[in-house]
Amino acid sequence: MRKLSLDEISILESNGCFSDSWDSISVADSFDVRYCREVKFIDDVTIGENGGTVKVSDSFERHCGLFNCTLRNVRIGNDCLIENVRGYISNYTIGNGCYISDVYCIETTSNPSFGEGKVISVLNEVGDGNVMIFDGLNSQLAALMVKYEQDKEFTSKVRSIVEDYIAERRKKAVNGTIHHNVRIVNTGRIINCHIGNDCRIEGAQCLNECTLRSLPSAPVCIGTGVILESTVVYNGSTIANNSKLENCFVGEACKITDGFTAESSLFFANNHMANGEACAAFCGPFSASHHKCSLLIGCELSFYNAGSATNFSNHAYKMGPMHYGVLERGTKTASGSYILLPAHIGTFSVCFGKLMHHPDTRKLPFSYLIAYGEDMYLIPGRNLTTVGLYRDIRKWPKRDHRPSDGKNSIVNFDWLSPFSVGGIMTAKRTLEALREVSGDVENYNFHDYIIKNSSLKKGIKYYDIALRLYMGALLKRHKLERPLSDVGTGKWSDLSGMLLPVSEEMRVVQSIKDGTLDSVLAIREELVRIHENYNEYRWAWSYRLIREYYGIEGDVTPEYAEKIEEDYITARRAWIAEIRKDAQKEFELGDVDQNVLDDFLQSLDKEVQFEKLKYYL
């Protein structure tokens, strides 16, 4: 870099440029003063090369330069085009190849947070705060912060780790940053923001105290009318069409659009939110809400789909909005659904109507919960044999839009896993015990929910089909090999998309408390290591299940394996037959065309023929 010559200063002044001290300006050796007009320089300004061009649209490139703007304490990289800044750019570092046009103000003020370090109250809307937002958060660490918030030692340690991580980053970037190849046009105020490579901001109203972690392979896009306050947005995400977020974290490859509003909420990995609103919501991977009048409040979700006008009630009379609920992975709420919190819905369940009595169906996953007036019905295991479930478990891996270098949260797509199958085992025993205690009656009562006699019998049947599907598929993969260790033989957890043994989860928590895991990177690496050992842990749990289910005292012998294989084939045929029956039933209702049904059944038959179904287990 060099100082301006007297001739260059004269040309700049003739071009309408002004500075209190031309000595405070540094430029690249090849800097061309002809492409600098109507610019006011205040304090230290550094300008890179300006001999190239910038693409301003798909079919239009313009020469780089500075036109009609005020710059104060700004460092500009090579080949940028900055024009028509109505206010000023102050205290910012701008990378190479950026296009900034028709903006009001870009500024770093004193003590910026860049959206990091704030503790928000997720689930319990009026709580003391449990999740610390920062660039580096993923769904697993956020889930640990929520799950163990009452453990004061853990909370203190993890917050100290995050604070150290933020402080280290601040040393590298005191002022706001706009990295390489960023496009900012027709935008209002950008205050105290870090903006990553290749980010696109077009028509936004205001970004205040934000970090946009954009990647060239997966840029962040911020669109028309958007307002972001104290929010971190990760690579591949789009926020557009007058959406407003405050105190939020938006994970990778999310889409938030069409006026969606959110406060103190988390959105991770491939969320799709439109039209509605969220407050104190923990939206794990693949959560979706597309409709107006849908309110996600005080709820923890993953692989979730909200029907239109879905609503959660977290406000107790006079005591405030302190209640919350958990909808385990794969849950859906039908149009007009209402759930009175607190509530806990088991995996892959479907909710219909106004569900009162604080439903808790953890012991009966894959169920339908249906409200008929004052009566609440539960159909256990019903969702195991539906076309909807079959389509869901196939679509999620295909809808993972994260690039290989931009996967922050850990996502395991298995629908039958030690976590869900453990719930299925409990469900089968629960129904059998209910029948044994109550006898052969017309209706059974489960937590103020009615289970019809026919539904109970089918539930036991469906749960048994799923168990045999799972055990047979796992045995086909591992043959008769014994597990390498006992890790994983106990209970399992779903840590917002990551499936792992509870023993490993507790070990991570303890390692954070005792200082063994003392950095954000170390925590993430340990979680990744556990995830990479998933198959080993799963087999240890499954081997124990097989021996318990079939009453095997020692090792699984070839004779037992043959029996398990036969049961698997029978169960698979029964499962496919039930799915075919469900598809045919929908067709008979007149909601599906014949060609749609034929195409679905043909694809189903093809997958059965080539045994592709086992890869979804």
C-alpha positions, 0 to 999 in steps of 0.5 A: 500500500502507498500514500496518494500523490499530489497529482492524484489528490488534485484529480480526486478533488476535481472529481468532487472528493474531500478529505480532512487529511489526505495523508490518512488514505492508503491505496494499492499501487495500481489504484486508479483515481479516475474511478473515485468520485464524490467520495468523502474520506474521514479518518483512516481509509485503505483502498485496494485495487480497482481495475477489475469489474463486478457483476451487478446482474447476471448479464451486466458487469460494471467497472469497480470504484467508489462513487457518491459515498462517505467512508470513515475508518474503512478498509476496502479490498480489491475490485469493489464497487461501492456507490450511492451510500446515502449515509455513511460506512464507518468502522468496517473492513470490506473484502474483495469483489464486493458490490454495495449500492443504494444503502443508507448506513453501514456502521460499527458502534462502540461495544458491538456484540454482532449478535453473539453472547446473548442468553435467551429463554427457549421453551419457558418463555419467562425463564431466566434464559438457557441458550447462549447464541453465538457463531458456533452453536449447533442443535446438539449444544443448544439441546444440552444447554436446555436439557441441563439448564438446572445443573448450575455447574454445567451451565456455568462451565458451558457459558464460560467456554462460549464466552472465551470462544467469543472473546477470541473471535473479537480479537481477530475482528474488532470492527464489523466485517463484510467478507469477499464477494458480498452483494448489498443493494437497496438496503437500509441500516446495517449496524454491528454485523459480520457478513460472510463470503458471497452473502446476498442482501437485497432490499433488507430494511435493517440488520442490527447486531447480527452475524451472517456466516455465509459460504461460497458453496452455500451463501446466506440470502437476506431479502426484501423488507427483512428485519434482523435484530441480535440474530446469527444466520448460518450458511445456505439460509434464506430470510426473505419477504418481510420476515422479522427475527429478534434474538434468534439463531438460524442454522444451515440451509433454513428458509424463513419467508413470507412475513414469518416473525420469531423472537427468542427462537432457534431454527436448525438444519433445513427448517422451512418457516413461512407466514406464521410466528414462533416464540421461545421455540426450539425448532430442531432439524427439518421442522416446517410451518408454512401457514398463516395463523400458526403459532409455535410457542414454548415447544421443542420440535424436530422432523416436524410439520405444522398444519395450518392454524396450529397453536400451542397454549403455554399460558397458565391462568395468572401464572404467565407463559411458563409451560412448554412441550416436547414433540419428539422427532417426526411428529405432525399437527393437523390443520387446526390443532391445539395442544395444551402445554405442558405436553410430551408427544411420542415419536412420529405421532400425529395430532388432530383437534384440540388436545387437552389434559396435557397429553404425555404419549412418550410410552406410545410412539407412532400414535394418532391423538384425536379430539372429538369434542370433550373426548380425547382418543389415542390410536397407538402405533397407527402411524407405523403403517401409513403412506405419510410415514413411508414418504417422510422417512424417504424425503428427509435425506433428499431434502438435506440441502447443506453442502459437505463443508457446511454441516454444523448440526449433526443429523441422523435420519434413522427412523427405527433406532435404539431411541424409537425402538426402545419406545416401541418396546415400552409401548408394546408392554404398556398395551399388554399390561393395560389389557391384562389389568383391565381385561377385554373391555370396549375402551381403555383409559390412558392418561385421560385418553381413550383407546378403543379395544380394536385400536389396542389390539392393532397397536400391539400388532403394529409395534411387533411388526416394527420390532421384527423389522428392526431386528431382522434388518440389523441382523442382516447387516451385522450377521452373527458378530458379537458387539465390540463393547457394552456402550449403548446397551442402556437407554438412548437419547435424541439430542435434537437430531443426533441419536446417542446412548444416554451414557455417552450424553452424560459423559459429555456433560460430565467432561464439560463440568470437569474441564476435560472438554474445555472449548467449543471445538473440543465439544463438537469433536467429541459429539462427532466422534460419538456420532461416528460410532453410532453403528457400533453403539446401535448394534450393542443395543440391538444385540441385547434386544434380540436376545431379550425378545427371543429369550436367547441365553447365550450368543445368537446362533445360526438357528436363531438367525434363521428364525429372525430372518423368517420373522423379518420377511413376514413383518416386512410383507405385513408392513408393506401390505398395510402401507398399500392398504392405506394408499388404496384407502386414500384413493377410495376417498377420491383425494388421489388420482389413479395414476398417482396411486399406480406410480406410488404402488409401482415404486413401493413394489420396486423397493420391496423387490430390491430390498431398498427398504432396509436402508431406511431402518 
